[in-house]
Amino acid sequence: MSQGFGPRAPGRAGRPWWHLSRTGLFFGAAYFLTSMSPSLLPRTWYYQGLISGLCAVVGYALGVTVAWVVRTVARLVDLRVMVSGEARHWLLVAAPVFGGVAVLGLTVANVRAQARTAAVVGLAPLDPVDWALALALAAAISVVFLAIARGLRSATHHLAEAAGHVLPRALASVIAVIVVALATAWVTDSVLLHRGMQAFAGIAAQVNSSSPSGRSAPKSPLLSGGAGSLERYDTLGYQGQMFVTSAPTAAEISRATGRGAIDPIRVYAGRTSDRTVSDVADAVVAELRRTNAFHRRVLAVFTTTGTGWVDDWSAQSVEYLADGDSAIAAMQYSYLPSAMSIMTDRDTPREAGKALFDKVYAVWKTLPEKERPQLVVGGESLGAYGGQAAFADADDMLARAQGGVWVGTPSFTHIAESLTARRNEGSPEIVPVVDDGRHIRFAASGDQLTHDYYGRDYGTWDFPRFVYAQHPSDPVVWWNPALLGAEPDWLREPRGRDVNPDVTWIPFVTFWQLTTDMAVGHDPPDGYGHRYGAELVPAWGSVLGGSPTDDYSKIVEGIDETVNRVE
């Protein structure tokens, strides 16, 4: 049997501690190179280094496993591969040269491809120093994991050897493997992950308990935390305080629309230690009653992201378009970032989205039909995921809400997933057409509300109207654990203008690329990644009764000024 299949069995003499499996190196290099391939967004050097290091480690482990399996099978069937001395010499010379050329060529190709991704979404690519730092970090991660793996292997052998004095060798080996595996799992879960999560949560809690710089409690009774409010300003959390102090004034709205306006209502309640999600929703409804919000023209229920954030472009679109005759209700259910919540706790956002809408809807339903405000819903990212949990399905959403805009909805969201699954034949997953766009329309940009991906005009847009705004380059939309082992439709079908044609699905790798892409989703300018901005104005304009083709330029300018003022 050729020695090229991998390292000798553990414990064999004559092999230095720094020896590396050739097969493991081959697989590790392959995974390392694929990790540098482009994804939806350009990565920072530290995220690139993290992905490359992890992928190289997984590839090396896979290679070592393959080599062990081949050696074991070869011994069982008594298979020997005979290679002459001269042939072996040329293989040992040619393989490193060929491998070096291949690695260099693929690295250059991937660097150029990532530069194209950056250009597509309006960002600058990594420079040579960034790539050097990424490679150094990847190497450090690989060395650390390799040292840990060899330490665990050594511990297993020592334990097996000790147990072998009182147990049969085979049984001792099995017990040693099980004990070390369980100990490793316990340390990883209970010590590293648990304490890491605690530390991260502690930092998030500190941010949540702080107040935005340069802001103080509002004085208006129309805002939670203001005069007469049932909610103290210091209990709203960081994002809640941002929300209530970012409302536009009637004068700002009138200046943009040229029409008379009134001050809008914004109500919010924070998640404190003594409150359940249901308690927080009750507090929001109490604020709605206090501010007389059920008598406004538009009542919007927004489900927040993990930190309690509400996108001001979405909120102010409602307020400007309604001439301030609006009320927006939102609540905090967590203070953890959405990317963390989406991977660790998907139940609380759903519970919060359902609790808030159901309680608001219960009061709204008791009003005389002609006196009810237009009840609309909205949410972005984890907020879109949680907000849609208020409805059993799309029909229930159409029956109980009078419109809505869902922004950057994760693809595993039940209603969005079911709508995409039954899209019209020929429409791509990035902008699916559902029932010819009669009530629900997916849009990759603000000008796609009137026509599909291929430029074909929709028919009549009946009320209630719902918009799913989702960029093809938004990793929040497309992140899904299913990416680990299955190629998604959005990479097989026609792509959006903001996705690099070089992007391909790679098992295991693509999932981790999108995982880190989520962390940089807000880095691109508006219109790319997880940045939506001005395109939400025509979306909300259509939902509230206008036309997608109306001139919203003055409102966009007004909101832009307001957003910049409060930032």
C-alpha positions as CSV (number, residue, x, y, z in Angstrom):
1,M,0.0,0.0,0.0
2,S,1.4,3.4,-0.9
3,Q,2.2,5.7,2.0
4,G,0.5,8.6,0.3
5,F,-2.9,7.8,1.6
6,G,-2.2,9.6,5.0
7,P,-0.4,9.3,8.3
8,R,0.4,6.0,9.9
9,A,-1.8,4.8,12.7
10,P,-1.5,6.9,15.9
11,G,1.3,5.9,18.1
12,R,3.5,4.4,15.4
13,A,7.2,5.2,16.0
14,G,9.4,7.2,13.7
15,R,7.0,10.0,12.9
16,P,7.7,13.6,14.2
17,W,4.9,15.5,15.9
18,W,4.7,18.1,13.2
19,H,4.1,15.5,10.4
20,L,1.0,16.3,8.3
21,S,-1.1,13.8,6.2
22,R,-0.6,14.3,2.5
23,T,-4.2,13.3,1.8
24,G,-5.3,15.7,4.6
25,L,-3.3,18.5,3.1
26,F,-4.8,17.9,-0.3
27,F,-8.4,18.1,1.1
28,G,-7.5,21.0,3.4
29,A,-6.0,23.0,0.5
30,A,-9.1,22.2,-1.6
31,Y,-11.4,23.4,1.1
32,F,-9.2,26.4,1.8
33,L,-9.3,27.5,-1.8
34,T,-13.1,27.1,-2.1
35,S,-13.5,29.2,1.0
36,M,-12.0,32.1,-0.9
37,S,-14.6,31.9,-3.6
38,P,-17.0,34.8,-3.9
39,S,-20.3,35.0,-2.1
40,L,-23.1,37.6,-2.0
41,L,-21.0,40.3,-0.3
42,P,-17.3,41.1,0.0
43,R,-15.9,40.0,3.3
44,T,-13.6,41.8,5.7
45,W,-10.2,40.2,6.2
46,Y,-11.0,38.8,9.6
47,Y,-14.2,37.1,8.3
48,Q,-12.3,35.8,5.4
49,G,-9.6,34.4,7.7
50,L,-12.2,32.8,9.9
51,I,-13.9,31.1,7.1
52,S,-10.7,29.9,5.4
53,G,-9.3,28.6,8.7
54,L,-12.4,26.7,9.6
55,C,-12.8,25.3,6.1
56,A,-9.1,24.2,5.9
57,V,-9.5,22.4,9.2
58,V,-12.6,20.6,8.1
59,G,-11.0,19.6,4.8
60,Y,-7.9,18.3,6.5
61,A,-10.0,16.2,8.9
62,L,-12.0,14.8,6.0
63,G,-8.8,14.0,4.2
64,V,-7.3,12.2,7.2
65,T,-10.6,10.2,7.6
66,V,-10.6,9.2,3.9
67,A,-6.9,8.1,4.1
68,W,-7.7,6.0,7.2
69,V,-10.7,4.4,5.5
70,V,-8.7,3.6,2.4
71,R,-5.9,2.1,4.5
72,T,-8.3,0.0,6.5
73,V,-10.1,-1.3,3.5
74,A,-6.8,-2.1,1.7
75,R,-5.6,-4.1,4.7
76,L,-8.9,-6.0,4.9
77,V,-8.8,-7.0,1.2
78,D,-5.0,-7.3,1.2
79,L,-4.7,-4.7,-1.6
80,R,-1.2,-3.4,-2.4
81,V,-0.3,-0.6,-4.8
82,M,3.2,-1.1,-6.2
83,V,4.9,2.1,-7.4
84,S,8.5,1.9,-8.9
85,G,11.2,4.0,-7.4
86,E,11.5,6.2,-10.4
87,A,7.8,6.8,-10.7
88,R,7.6,7.5,-7.0
89,H,10.4,10.1,-7.4
90,W,8.6,11.9,-10.2
91,L,5.3,11.8,-8.2
92,L,7.0,13.4,-5.2
93,V,8.5,16.1,-7.4
94,A,5.5,16.8,-9.7
95,A,2.8,16.7,-7.0
96,P,4.1,19.7,-5.0
97,V,4.9,21.7,-8.2
98,F,1.5,21.0,-9.7
99,G,-0.2,21.7,-6.4
100,G,1.7,25.0,-5.9
101,V,0.7,26.2,-9.4
102,A,-2.9,25.2,-8.9
103,V,-3.1,26.9,-5.5
104,L,-1.6,30.1,-6.9
105,G,-3.8,30.1,-9.9
106,L,-7.0,29.5,-8.0
107,T,-6.1,32.0,-5.3
108,V,-5.6,34.7,-8.0
109,A,-8.9,33.8,-9.6
110,N,-10.7,34.0,-6.3
111,V,-9.2,37.3,-5.3
112,R,-10.3,38.7,-8.7
113,A,-13.8,37.2,-8.3
114,Q,-14.2,38.7,-4.8
115,A,-13.1,42.1,-6.3
116,R,-16.0,41.7,-8.8
117,T,-18.4,41.0,-6.0
118,A,-17.3,44.2,-4.3
119,A,-17.7,46.2,-7.5
120,V,-21.2,44.8,-8.1
121,V,-22.5,46.1,-4.7
122,G,-20.5,49.3,-4.7
123,L,-17.8,48.5,-2.2
124,A,-14.0,48.5,-2.3
125,P,-12.3,45.1,-2.5
126,L,-9.7,43.8,0.0
127,D,-6.2,45.1,-0.6
128,P,-3.0,43.0,-0.5
129,V,-2.4,43.8,3.2
130,D,-6.0,42.6,4.0
131,W,-5.4,39.3,2.1
132,A,-2.1,38.8,4.0
133,L,-3.9,39.3,7.3
134,A,-6.6,36.9,6.2
135,L,-4.1,34.2,5.3
136,A,-2.2,34.7,8.6
137,L,-5.4,34.4,10.6
138,A,-6.5,31.3,8.6
139,A,-3.1,29.7,9.3
140,A,-3.3,30.5,13.0
141,I,-6.8,29.0,13.3
142,S,-5.7,25.9,11.4
143,V,-2.7,25.4,13.7
144,V,-4.8,25.9,16.9
145,F,-7.4,23.3,15.8
146,L,-4.7,20.9,14.6
147,A,-3.0,21.1,18.0
148,I,-6.4,20.6,19.8
149,A,-7.1,17.6,17.6
150,R,-3.8,16.0,18.3
151,G,-4.1,16.7,22.0
152,L,-7.4,14.9,22.0
153,R,-6.0,12.0,20.0
154,S,-3.1,11.7,22.5
155,A,-5.5,11.8,25.4
156,T,-7.6,9.0,23.8
157,H,-4.5,6.8,23.3
158,H,-3.3,7.3,26.9
159,L,-6.8,6.6,28.3
160,A,-7.1,3.5,26.1
161,E,-3.7,2.3,27.2
162,A,-4.5,2.7,30.8
163,A,-7.9,1.0,30.4
164,G,-6.2,-1.8,28.5
165,H,-4.6,-3.1,31.7
166,V,-8.0,-4.2,33.0
167,L,-10.2,-4.5,29.9
168,P,-9.9,-6.1,26.5
169,R,-8.0,-3.9,24.0
170,A,-10.9,-3.3,21.7
171,L,-13.3,-2.5,24.5
172,A,-10.7,-0.1,26.1
173,S,-10.3,1.7,22.8
174,V,-14.1,2.2,22.4
175,I,-14.5,3.4,26.0
176,A,-11.6,5.8,25.6
177,V,-13.1,7.3,22.4
178,I,-16.5,7.7,24.0
179,V,-15.1,9.3,27.2
180,V,-13.0,11.8,25.3
181,A,-15.8,12.6,22.9
182,L,-18.3,13.3,25.7
183,A,-15.8,15.4,27.6
184,T,-15.0,17.4,24.5
185,A,-18.7,17.9,23.8
186,W,-19.3,19.0,27.4
187,V,-16.4,21.5,27.4
188,T,-17.4,22.9,24.0
189,D,-21.1,23.3,24.9
190,S,-21.1,24.1,28.6
191,V,-17.8,26.0,28.8
192,L,-16.9,27.6,25.5
193,L,-20.3,28.2,23.8
194,H,-22.3,28.8,27.0
195,R,-19.8,31.2,28.5
196,G,-19.2,32.8,25.2
197,M,-22.9,33.4,24.7
198,Q,-23.1,34.7,28.3
199,A,-20.3,37.2,27.6
200,F,-21.9,38.3,24.3
201,A,-25.3,38.6,26.0
202,G,-23.7,40.7,28.8
203,I,-22.2,43.1,26.2
204,A,-25.6,43.3,24.5
205,A,-27.3,44.0,27.8
206,Q,-24.9,46.8,28.6
207,V,-25.7,48.4,25.2
208,N,-29.4,48.0,25.8
209,S,-29.2,49.7,29.2
210,S,-27.4,52.7,27.8
211,S,-29.0,55.7,26.3
212,P,-28.4,57.1,22.8
213,S,-25.9,59.9,22.8
214,G,-27.3,63.4,22.6
215,R,-30.9,62.3,23.1
216,S,-33.3,62.8,26.0
217,A,-36.8,61.7,26.8
218,P,-39.4,63.2,24.4
219,K,-41.8,65.8,25.7
220,S,-44.7,65.0,23.3
221,P,-47.6,62.9,24.8
222,L,-47.8,61.2,21.5
223,L,-44.6,59.3,22.1
224,S,-43.9,56.6,24.6
225,G,-41.6,57.8,27.3
226,G,-43.0,61.3,26.8
227,A,-45.4,63.4,28.8
228,G,-48.1,61.3,30.4
229,S,-46.7,58.1,29.0
230,L,-47.3,54.8,30.9
231,E,-43.8,53.7,29.9
232,R,-40.8,55.3,31.4
233,Y,-38.2,56.4,28.9
234,D,-35.4,54.5,30.7
235,T,-37.3,51.2,30.4
236,L,-37.6,51.3,26.6
237,G,-34.1,50.0,25.9
238,Y,-31.5,51.6,23.6
239,Q,-33.4,50.9,20.4
240,G,-36.7,51.8,21.9
241,Q,-35.3,55.2,22.9
242,M,-33.9,55.6,19.4
243,F,-37.4,54.8,18.0
244,V,-39.4,57.3,20.0
245,T,-36.9,60.1,19.6
246,S,-36.6,59.7,15.8
247,A,-40.2,60.6,14.9
248,P,-40.6,63.4,12.3
249,T,-42.6,66.5,13.2
250,A,-45.7,67.7,11.4
251,A,-43.6,70.6,10.0
252,E,-41.1,68.3,8.5
253,I,-43.8,66.2,6.9
254,S,-45.6,69.2,5.5
255,R,-42.4,70.6,4.1
256,A,-41.9,67.4,2.0
257,T,-45.5,66.7,1.0
258,G,-46.8,70.2,0.5
259,R,-49.9,69.2,2.5
260,G,-51.1,69.8,6.0
261,A,-49.9,67.3,8.6
262,I,-50.1,66.4,12.2
263,D,-47.5,64.9,14.6
264,P,-47.5,61.1,14.3
265,I,-47.8,58.7,17.2
266,R,-45.1,56.2,18.1
267,V,-45.7,53.8,21.0
268,Y,-43.2,51.3,22.3
269,A,-42.6,49.1,25.4
270,G,-39.3,47.5,26.6
271,R,-38.7,44.0,27.7
272,T,-37.8,44.2,31.4
273,S,-36.9,41.3,33.6
274,D,-40.3,41.3,35.3
275,R,-42.3,41.2,32.0
276,T,-43.3,38.4,29.8
277,V,-43.7,38.9,26.0
278,S,-47.5,39.0,26.6
279,D,-47.1,41.7,29.3
280,V,-45.0,43.8,26.9
281,A,-47.7,43.5,24.2
282,D,-50.4,44.6,26.7
283,A,-48.3,47.6,27.6
284,V,-48.1,48.6,24.0
285,V,-51.9,48.4,23.6
286,A,-52.3,50.5,26.7
287,E,-50.1,53.1,25.1
288,L,-52.2,52.9,21.9
289,R,-55.3,53.6,24.0
290,R,-53.7,56.4,25.9
291,T,-52.6,58.3,22.8
292,N,-55.9,57.7,21.0
293,A,-54.0,55.8,18.3
294,F,-57.0,53.7,17.2
295,H,-58.6,56.9,15.8
296,R,-55.7,57.7,13.4
297,R,-56.0,57.0,9.7
298,V,-53.3,54.4,9.6
299,L,-52.3,52.0,12.4
300,A,-49.1,50.1,11.8
301,V,-47.9,47.1,13.8
302,F,-44.1,46.7,13.4
303,T,-42.3,43.6,14.7
304,T,-38.7,44.6,15.7
305,T,-35.4,42.9,15.1
306,G,-33.6,41.1,17.9
307,T,-32.3,44.3,19.5
308,G,-35.7,46.0,19.3
309,W,-34.7,48.0,16.3
310,V,-37.2,49.5,13.8
311,D,-36.0,50.7,10.4
312,D,-36.7,54.5,10.2
313,W,-37.1,54.3,6.4
314,S,-40.0,52.0,6.9
315,A,-41.5,53.8,9.8
316,Q,-41.2,57.3,8.3
317,S,-42.5,56.1,5.0
318,V,-45.8,55.4,6.7
319,E,-45.8,58.7,8.6
320,Y,-45.0,60.9,5.6
321,L,-47.4,59.1,3.3
322,A,-50.2,59.4,5.9
323,D,-49.5,63.1,6.5
324,G,-48.7,62.2,10.1
325,D,-52.2,60.8,10.7
326,S,-50.7,57.5,11.8
327,A,-49.7,55.4,14.8
328,I,-46.9,52.9,14.9
329,A,-46.8,50.2,17.6
330,A,-43.6,48.2,18.3
331,M,-42.2,46.3,21.2
332,Q,-38.9,44.8,22.4
333,Y,-38.7,41.1,23.0
334,S,-34.9,40.8,23.2
335,Y,-31.7,42.8,23.1
336,L,-29.6,40.3,21.2
337,P,-28.5,41.0,17.6
338,S,-30.7,39.4,14.9
339,A,-27.9,37.3,13.5
340,M,-27.4,35.7,16.9
341,S,-31.1,35.3,17.6
342,I,-31.9,33.8,14.2
343,M,-29.4,30.9,15.0
344,T,-30.2,30.4,18.7
345,D,-33.8,31.5,19.4
346,R,-36.5,31.5,16.7
347,D,-39.4,31.0,19.0
348,T,-39.4,34.4,20.9
349,P,-39.6,36.6,17.8
350,R,-42.6,34.5,16.6
351,E,-44.2,34.7,20.0
352,A,-43.7,38.5,20.1
353,G,-45.0,39.1,16.6
354,K,-48.2,37.1,17.2
355,A,-48.8,38.5,20.7
356,L,-48.6,42.1,19.6
357,F,-50.7,41.8,16.4
358,D,-53.3,39.7,18.1
359,K,-53.8,42.1,20.9
360,V,-53.9,45.1,18.6
361,Y,-56.3,43.3,16.3
362,A,-58.6,42.4,19.1
363,V,-59.1,46.1,20.0
364,W,-59.3,47.2,16.3
365,K,-62.0,44.6,15.7
366,T,-64.3,46.1,18.3
367,L,-64.4,49.5,16.6
368,P,-67.2,50.4,14.2
369,E,-66.2,49.3,10.8
370,K,-66.3,52.8,9.3
371,E,-64.1,54.2,12.1
372,R,-61.3,51.6,12.0
373,P,-57.9,52.8,10.9
374,Q,-56.1,51.0,8.1
375,L,-54.4,48.2,10.0
376,V,-51.0,47.4,8.3
377,V,-48.0,45.3,9.3
378,G,-44.3,45.5,8.8
379,G,-40.9,44.2,9.9
380,E,-37.4,43.7,8.7
381,S,-35.1,40.7,8.9
382,L,-35.9,38.9,12.2
383,G,-38.9,41.3,12.5
384,A,-40.3,40.1,9.2
385,Y,-39.9,36.5,10.4
386,G,-41.6,37.1,13.7
387,G,-44.2,39.4,12.3
388,Q,-45.5,36.8,9.8
389,A,-45.9,34.4,12.7
390,A,-49.1,36.3,13.6
391,F,-50.8,34.7,10.7
392,A,-51.6,31.0,10.0
393,D,-50.9,31.4,6.3
394,A,-51.1,34.0,3.4
395,D,-54.9,33.8,3.3
396,D,-55.1,34.6,7.0
397,M,-52.7,37.5,6.5
398,L,-54.9,38.9,3.7
399,A,-58.0,38.5,5.8
400,R,-56.9,40.2,9.0
401,A,-54.3,42.8,7.9
402,Q,-55.0,45.5,5.4
403,G,-51.6,45.6,3.9
404,G,-47.9,45.4,4.8
405,V,-44.3,45.6,3.8
406,W,-42.0,42.8,4.8
407,V,-38.3,43.7,4.3
408,G,-35.4,41.2,4.0
409,T,-37.6,38.2,5.1
410,P,-35.5,35.1,5.9
411,S,-36.3,32.4,3.3
412,F,-37.3,29.8,6.0
413,T,-40.2,32.1,7.2
414,H,-43.3,29.9,6.9
415,I,-45.5,32.2,4.8
416,A,-42.7,33.5,2.6
417,E,-41.5,30.0,2.0
418,S,-45.0,28.7,1.1
419,L,-45.5,31.6,-1.3
420,T,-42.2,31.1,-3.0
421,A,-42.9,27.3,-3.3
422,R,-46.2,28.0,-5.2
423,R,-44.8,30.8,-7.4
424,N,-45.8,31.0,-11.1
425,E,-43.9,28.7,-13.3
426,G,-40.9,30.4,-14.8
427,S,-40.6,33.1,-12.1
428,P,-37.2,32.9,-10.2
429,E,-36.9,32.5,-6.5
430,I,-35.3,35.9,-6.1
431,V,-38.5,37.6,-7.2
432,P,-41.3,35.0,-7.4
433,V,-44.6,35.9,-8.9
434,V,-47.6,34.7,-6.8
435,D,-51.1,34.6,-8.3
436,D,-49.9,37.1,-11.0
437,G,-49.2,39.7,-8.3
438,R,-52.9,40.2,-7.5
439,H,-52.3,40.9,-3.8
440,I,-48.7,40.0,-3.0
441,R,-45.7,41.2,-4.9
442,F,-42.0,40.5,-4.4
443,A,-39.6,43.2,-5.4
444,A,-35.8,43.3,-5.7
445,S,-35.9,47.1,-6.1
446,G,-38.3,50.0,-5.9
447,D,-39.1,49.9,-9.6
448,Q,-40.1,46.2,-9.6
449,L,-43.6,46.7,-8.1
450,T,-45.2,47.0,-11.5
451,H,-43.5,44.2,-13.4
452,D,-41.8,40.8,-12.9
453,Y,-38.1,39.8,-13.3
454,Y,-38.5,39.6,-17.1
455,G,-40.2,43.0,-17.4
456,R,-43.7,41.7,-18.0
457,D,-46.3,44.0,-16.4
458,Y,-48.5,42.8,-13.6
459,G,-52.3,43.0,-13.9
460,T,-54.5,44.8,-11.4
461,W,-53.2,45.2,-7.9
462,D,-56.1,44.6,-5.6
463,F,-56.4,45.5,-2.0
464,P,-55.1,44.5,0.5
465,R,-51.6,44.8,-0.9
466,F,-48.4,43.3,0.5
467,V,-44.9,43.8,-0.6
468,Y,-41.9,41.5,0.1
469,A,-38.8,43.6,-0.5
470,Q,-35.7,41.4,-0.9
471,H,-32.4,42.0,-2.6
472,P,-30.8,39.1,-4.4
473,S,-27.6,40.1,-2.6
474,D,-29.2,40.1,0.9
475,P,-27.6,37.2,2.9
476,V,-30.3,37.5,5.6
477,V,-32.9,36.5,3.0
478,W,-31.0,33.5,1.7
479,W,-29.3,32.2,4.8
480,N,-30.6,28.7,5.6
481,P,-29.2,25.6,7.2
482,A,-30.3,23.7,4.1
483,L,-27.4,25.3,2.3
484,L,-25.1,22.9,4.0
485,G,-26.1,20.0,1.7
486,A,-28.4,21.3,-1.1
487,E,-28.0,23.9,-3.8
488,P,-30.8,26.5,-3.6
489,D,-32.9,27.6,-6.5
490,W,-31.6,31.2,-6.3
491,L,-28.2,30.0,-7.4
492,R,-29.6,27.7,-10.2
493,E,-32.0,30.2,-11.7
494,P,-31.4,33.6,-13.3
495,R,-29.7,36.0,-10.8
496,G,-30.2,39.6,-9.8
497,R,-28.2,42.5,-11.0
498,D,-26.4,42.7,-7.7
499,V,-25.1,39.1,-7.6
500,N,-21.7,38.2,-9.0
501,P,-22.1,35.5,-11.7
502,D,-19.0,33.8,-10.3
503,V,-20.9,32.8,-7.1
504,T,-21.5,29.0,-7.0
505,W,-22.9,26.7,-4.4
506,I,-20.2,24.7,-2.5
507,P,-21.3,22.1,0.1
508,F,-20.6,23.3,3.7
509,V,-18.6,26.4,2.4
510,T,-21.6,28.4,1.0
511,F,-23.5,28.1,4.3
512,W,-20.5,29.6,6.3
513,Q,-19.9,32.2,3.7
514,L,-23.5,33.5,4.0
515,T,-23.3,33.3,7.8
516,T,-20.4,35.8,7.8
517,D,-22.1,37.8,5.0
518,M,-24.9,38.5,7.4
519,A,-22.5,40.3,9.7
520,V,-21.6,42.7,6.9
521,G,-25.1,42.9,5.4
522,H,-25.3,46.7,6.2
523,D,-21.9,47.6,4.7
524,P,-23.1,48.2,1.1
525,P,-25.0,51.4,0.1
526,D,-28.8,51.4,0.0
527,G,-30.2,49.1,-2.7
528,Y,-27.7,46.2,-1.9
529,G,-27.3,43.6,0.7
530,H,-29.5,44.2,3.7
531,R,-29.8,48.0,3.0
532,Y,-33.2,49.0,1.6
533,G,-33.7,52.7,2.3
534,A,-35.6,54.8,-0.2
535,E,-37.2,51.9,-2.1
536,L,-39.5,51.3,0.8
537,V,-41.3,54.6,0.1
538,P,-43.0,53.4,-3.1
539,A,-43.6,50.0,-1.5
540,W,-45.5,51.7,1.4
541,G,-47.1,54.2,-0.9
542,S,-48.6,51.3,-2.9
543,V,-49.8,49.5,0.2
544,L,-51.4,52.6,1.7
545,G,-53.4,53.3,-1.5
546,G,-51.1,55.1,-3.9
547,S,-49.5,53.9,-7.1
548,P,-46.0,52.5,-7.5
549,T,-45.5,55.0,-10.3
550,D,-46.3,58.0,-8.2
551,D,-43.6,60.7,-7.8
552,Y,-42.2,60.1,-4.3
553,S,-39.1,62.1,-4.8
554,K,-40.0,64.9,-2.4
555,I,-41.0,62.4,0.3
556,V,-37.7,60.5,-0.2
557,E,-35.8,63.8,0.2
558,G,-37.8,64.6,3.4
559,I,-37.2,61.3,5.0
560,D,-33.5,61.3,4.1
561,E,-33.2,64.7,5.8
562,T,-35.0,63.5,8.9
563,V,-33.0,60.2,9.1
564,N,-29.8,62.2,8.8
565,R,-30.9,64.6,11.5
566,V,-31.6,62.0,14.1
567,E,-28.6,59.8,13.4
